Amino acid sequence: MRYRWLLLLGIGLLASCTAQLPWAATPTVPPTSTATTAPLALATPTLLPSPTAQPSLEPTPTLELAQATPTTTTPMSPAERLALFNNVWQTVNEHYLYPDFNGVDWAAVRTEIEPQVQAAPDDETLYTILEGMVAKLDDQHSRFARPVEAVYEDAVASGTDSYVGIGVLTIHEENAAFITLVFPDSPAQEAGLMRGDRITAVEGQPFTSADQIRGPAGSQVRLTIQTPQADPRELLITRRAVVGKITPSGRRLPNAPTVGYLLIPSLWADDMHTQVVSELSKLIADPQPLDGLILDLRSNGGGWRSVLEGILGQFVSGEVGNFYSQEKLYPLNVKPGLLYEQLHQVPLAVLIDKDSASYAEVLAGTLQFNGALVLGQASQGNTETIFQYNFEDGSRLWVAQEGFKLPDGSNFETTGVQPNIVVEDDWTQYTIPNDPAILQAIVSFSER
């Protein structure tokens, strides 16, 4: 069984998006809210807590808050706690995408929850109540974030999060940690770890949890690594401070040098589109012209709208779809990007799987609508846009506020993006040159 836990492996505190953190920051003034356009749901990974809404997964995705520092502030008064509750409830009431509140009697929820808020003895109890209240919407996007989680989200988005560890982003499987990303300039990168490797044992003991890998800066950890289609090997890695910068990676494929491959692990880093342009520039700078380009969006849980538009603009332009709320329709007009002239005629293949979600789905589906070949498995079908509302106590509310439709009215919510070519093989069991979806994409380019 493959669990969908996303972890930063290092040293520190392990916190889930619903965990009670007794030292979370609390407000000193009555809460108010400010709305900002937010990313789409980061279906896990996603790096968690998701910068956008996270899907309902079992077990709850968690991440390590290695550098989180407790903040001591004056606790809210009962009146301030009640004001925060009213603001959260009212924000959902005014802005939620679905008029029926996804089948929830939202007025009845207020009647049910208000006495609990009035009886809450402290801020942490209030936060737990608000998390549960917003979770009743059960849309896999909307959620309430405690102050410490909001701080961490911002650090992840800006690429400034720092922690002590080996420097990998992983998914927790039943008997291993599957590496989805290796941070640049990290001990893991220096040791040769790559996306697709699995940590199967720590100090000779079978892997069971990230606790086995944590330790202070300067300490060493011996890992057993399983690379797909290779013999296990042992690595001795020294832990040190790591910046958790989410980056794409591009290369020409060794078995098809005129085909480019670009992994886009997330759209949550707020400069991901700029990084993608940089990687694409390297790919087209090769003297051999590209006969095809593969974008790998597998396990990409989405991110910011600006990132979505910035990547789309390298391949398509003009009105490519519409966002919609209860009252309005907002055309998605994409401006040609820096590399549009060089890339918009290059045959394009997009790889997705069941963990591709949110704006990663919008990206894949929009490119497919404009002629790209999509390969893999149907995406998650989790595509509402969520908006961020920040309160003065430092807490944050994410509200599913918009949906997305292609020009022909197609909507990926619940159905997901359907691949042109279904590839059932588990891509995590293969190296890139032997990945069945990549091999199929190469064949498709040769047949055009």
Order of alpha helices (4+ residues) and beta strands (2+ residues): beta-beta-beta-beta-alpha-alpha-alpha-beta-alpha-beta-beta-alpha-beta-beta-beta-beta-beta-beta-beta-alpha-beta-alpha-beta-beta-alpha-beta-alpha-beta-beta-beta-beta-alpha
